[in-house]
């Protein structure tokens, strides 16, 4: 029997956390260990977590101090993973407002079993008020979201060099996916396996810090320039150029960064071709 570990970080999730944990504890393939880090919640989140701790024996840890070296989420997930026992075969990262279908974990483990090269996998995430064309045409099957992903233990340990999570950027999920693919692992989203997000999708402008991270992720100048011009977003381009001028540290070694750059180039131009032929242009401009 395979053993599943789950790590979570939550902050003021009283509206969603109980439903999330009910879906987790009712999985057809149940996790063997669950570690939840409470990131200074000021609502009833901790009270709800304690109820599940008593019932299931899960580990609930409240942060004792604020340490923001990269981001609060990365810090909390690093802490959560450090509290895991080494006895697991797969590790799942789950958000506090993500509701899994009843056999979500079991279905994904079957995907791992049928594909030995699979390193990171996740199911589809239905987000309220997120236009279906955005999800369909902007996001490829390699885009496994951070809110419902599972790693093989081999992949997790190789990426982090230990059980404790290691990430260099706030976009830890994208970083992990790229580094996994550079090491020969398959990273794939399976849209026949589903989960639901409690909160609506939020729109945000890609600013200076996004440009910095895109440089760290190995995107080439044209891949950043074109969307920046289309979206009239000079801040994103400025962030990229600033990181380039400072030769900011990238997420992997030079050999793997070359592999990642090729991945980005192939996917970008393929996405552009698909996007131009899509029905996205029928969406009112203000909804894009």
Secondary structure, 3 states (H helix, E strand, C coil): CCCEEEEEEECCCCCCHHHHHHHHHCCCCCCCEEEEEECCCCCCHHHHHHHHHHHHCCEEEECCCCCCCCCHHHHHHHHHHHCCCCCCCEEEEEECCEEECCCHHHHHHHHHHHCCCEEEEEEEEECCCCCHHHHHHHCCCCCCCCCEEEEEHHHHHHHHCCCCCCCCCCCHHHHHHHHHHHCCCEEEEEEEEEEEECCCCCCCCCCHHHHHHHHHCCCCHHHHHHHHHHCCCHHHHHHHHHHHHCCCCCCCCHHHHHHHHHHHHHHHHHHHHHHHCCCHHHCCHHHC
